[in-house]
């Protein structure tokens, strides 16, 4: 279940780049708290037919670790009302594994990469590592 909390109306992460940066910091803090030094999200398949195959995190000695708990991320919600699109930035609690997948997909879209391509794996894994 996703828990949504509106953020105060301040200049809090209004741009997509600022949200990505802050969300990356939130994810890295959550990974550190879990004892992870690296996290990988692997895909199977290509393009729209691809899906998450594995989410893995390892500690300093390369031992796999569990990713328990949730992380609070900044998310933009849009809806059409009163004849126009309106949006708001909210904080959402998401499972850590789900948040890593969403962050990776956000980066792939930013770089226009297919999730199943080898270059997508290399580029996005680097972006998820501290």
C-alpha positions as CSV (number, residue, x, y, z in Angstrom):
1,X,0.0,0.0,0.0
2,X,1.3,3.5,-0.9
3,X,0.8,6.2,1.7
4,X,0.6,9.7,0.3
5,X,1.4,12.9,2.2
6,X,1.1,16.4,0.6
7,X,4.2,18.4,0.9
8,X,4.2,22.1,2.0
9,X,3.7,24.6,-0.7
10,X,7.4,25.7,-0.8
11,X,9.9,25.5,-3.6
12,X,10.4,21.8,-2.6
13,X,11.7,19.9,-5.6
14,X,9.5,21.5,-8.2
15,X,11.7,20.5,-11.2
16,X,12.0,16.9,-12.3
17,X,15.8,17.1,-12.0
18,X,15.6,18.3,-8.4
19,X,13.1,15.5,-7.6
20,X,15.4,12.9,-9.2
21,X,18.3,14.2,-7.2
22,X,16.4,14.3,-3.9
23,X,14.9,10.9,-4.5
24,X,18.3,9.4,-5.3
25,X,19.6,10.8,-2.0
26,X,16.6,9.3,-0.1
27,X,17.3,5.9,-1.8
28,X,21.0,6.0,-1.0
29,X,20.3,6.8,2.6
30,X,17.8,3.9,2.8
31,X,20.3,1.6,1.2
32,X,23.1,2.6,3.6
33,X,20.7,2.1,6.5
34,X,20.1,-1.4,5.2
35,X,23.9,-2.0,5.0
36,X,24.0,-2.0,1.2
37,X,26.9,-0.6,-0.7
38,X,25.4,-1.4,-4.2
39,X,22.0,-2.2,-5.6
40,X,21.1,-3.6,-9.0
41,X,17.8,-3.9,-10.8
42,X,17.9,-6.4,-13.7
43,X,15.4,-6.8,-16.5
44,X,14.5,-9.7,-18.6
45,X,13.2,-9.1,-22.2
46,X,13.2,-6.0,-24.2
47,X,11.1,-2.9,-24.7
48,X,7.5,-3.1,-23.6
49,X,7.8,-6.9,-23.2
50,X,10.5,-6.6,-20.6
51,X,10.0,-6.9,-16.9
52,X,12.0,-6.7,-13.7
53,X,13.9,-10.0,-13.3
54,X,15.8,-9.4,-10.1
55,X,16.4,-6.7,-7.5
56,X,19.7,-7.3,-5.6
57,X,21.7,-5.4,-3.0
58,X,25.0,-6.4,-1.5
59,X,27.0,-5.3,1.5
60,X,30.7,-4.3,1.8
61,X,31.8,-8.0,1.6
62,X,29.6,-8.6,-1.5
63,X,27.2,-10.7,0.6
64,X,23.5,-10.3,-0.6
65,X,21.3,-8.4,1.8
66,X,17.6,-8.1,2.2
67,X,16.0,-4.7,1.4
68,X,13.3,-4.4,4.1
69,X,11.1,-1.5,4.8
70,X,10.0,1.6,2.9
71,X,11.4,4.8,1.7
72,X,9.7,8.2,1.3
73,X,10.0,9.7,-2.2
74,X,8.8,12.9,-3.9
75,X,6.3,12.1,-6.6
76,X,4.3,14.4,-8.9
77,X,0.6,13.6,-9.3
78,X,-1.3,15.2,-12.1
79,X,-5.1,15.3,-12.7
80,X,-7.4,17.2,-15.1
81,X,-9.8,19.5,-13.2
82,X,-11.6,22.7,-14.1
83,X,-10.6,22.5,-17.7
84,X,-6.8,22.2,-17.1
85,X,-4.1,19.9,-15.9
86,X,-3.1,20.4,-12.3
87,X,-0.2,18.8,-10.5
88,X,1.1,18.6,-7.0
89,X,4.2,17.2,-5.4
90,X,3.6,14.6,-2.7
91,X,5.7,12.4,-0.5
92,X,4.9,8.7,-0.9
93,X,6.1,5.8,1.2
94,X,7.1,3.0,-1.1
95,X,8.7,-0.4,-0.6
96,X,12.4,0.0,-1.0
97,X,12.5,-2.6,-3.8
98,X,9.7,-0.9,-5.7
99,X,11.3,2.6,-5.2
100,X,14.6,1.3,-6.8
101,X,12.7,-0.1,-9.8
102,X,10.9,3.2,-10.3
103,X,14.1,5.2,-9.9
104,X,15.8,3.0,-12.5
105,X,12.9,3.4,-14.9
106,X,13.0,7.2,-14.4
107,X,16.7,7.2,-15.3
108,X,16.1,5.0,-18.4
109,X,13.5,7.4,-19.7
110,X,15.8,10.4,-19.1
111,X,18.5,8.8,-21.2
112,X,16.0,7.3,-23.7
113,X,17.2,3.8,-23.1
114,X,15.4,0.5,-23.6
115,X,15.2,-1.3,-20.2
116,X,16.4,-4.6,-21.8
117,X,19.5,-3.2,-23.5
118,X,23.0,-3.8,-22.2
119,X,23.7,0.0,-22.2
120,X,20.7,0.5,-20.0
121,X,22.1,-2.0,-17.4
122,X,25.5,-0.3,-17.3
123,X,24.3,3.3,-17.2
124,X,21.5,2.9,-14.7
125,X,23.5,0.6,-12.4
126,X,26.1,3.3,-12.1
127,X,23.5,5.8,-11.3
128,X,22.2,3.6,-8.4
129,X,25.6,3.1,-6.8
130,X,26.8,5.5,-4.1
